[in-house]
Amino acid sequence: MSEAGKFKEVPLVLGTAQLGMPYGIANATGQPDQVAADEIVGAAWEHGIREYDTAQGYGVSELVLGHALATNACAGLARVTTKLGPEVQLDRDSVFRAVDSSIERLGVAGLEAVLFHCEGVIDAWTPALALICRELVAGGKTRRVGVSVYAPDAAMRAICLDGVDVLQGPASVLDRRLEAAGVFELARERGCLVYLRSVFVQGLLLMSPDELPPNMRFAERVLRRVASVAEDLGVTRRELALGYLRQKGYGRVVFGAESTEQVRENVATWRGDPVTGVVDVVERDLRDIDEEIIRPDRWPK
């Protein structure tokens, strides 16, 4: 594979939770083995994806991703974001040790971004922790430091913290809470980079209402609304989900994949023609979505 791959770079990020553990409600195949993971990462690189998202809490994702990057000879060029586990203490030695461990597992010289993987860090933020963040950047460990969040109020607070210049949070055709709260506007004002996750709501958006497991039947009505909106626009639900975020331009879009075909399909969809009227239709017809649907951490087990 050439260093440049076959296609021009796209502002998409391959999320790798699926590569380190069984993940996602629509995941019918389970965790890919290392060979499959190597192929998935290789397909992403070949199709123009240069950024990869992982976390210390995603099982063995960092190790699997590191192997895949080395196998595809792109570890020196790939941009990788990881998240520190919530158990990491917030003193300098602990934070640096955790970051160094991730760098070693990933086989990269440095990280694109290091995120704290728990909103609780916002309440524990101190000038000393802000200094640690700046030292990580100055020492070449990472280009940016930030926080991964669920809630809009946490996002607003995180962006204003000294030392934070990157944020990861959920956004989708069903979940527009961050925009409504002014998160993206504030991020632009403060020069804070935004990564968007849960763009398919862990795969829920791509499922047929008839495929929902018994514990998720409460989402059936909303999924039928989504299917109806997509049909009215003459697009697939994947085109609806990605087309909306592409036109809104909130930030860099993170998606996961269990196969090379999913990678290719998502990239092809992103590169496709804009979906006419998608923003107006989504914001008119997909409103007032219950948080129990858009927050996977609240789904019944």
Secondary structure, DSSP 8 states (H G I E B T S, - for coil): --TT-SS---SEEEE-HHHHS---TT-SS-S--HHHHHHHHHHHHHTT--EEE--TTSTTHHHHHHHHHHHTT-TTT-EEEEEE-TTS-SSHHHHHHHHHHHHHHHT-SSEEEEEES-THHHHT--HHHHHHHHHHHHTTSEEEEEEE-SSHHHHHHHHTSTT--EEEEE--SS--HHHHTTHHHHHHHHT-EEEEE-TTTTTGGGS-GGG--GGGGGGHHHHHHHHHHHHHHT--HHHHHHHHHHHHT-SEEEEE-SSHHHHHHHHHHHHS---TTHHHHHHHHS-S--HHHH-GGGS--
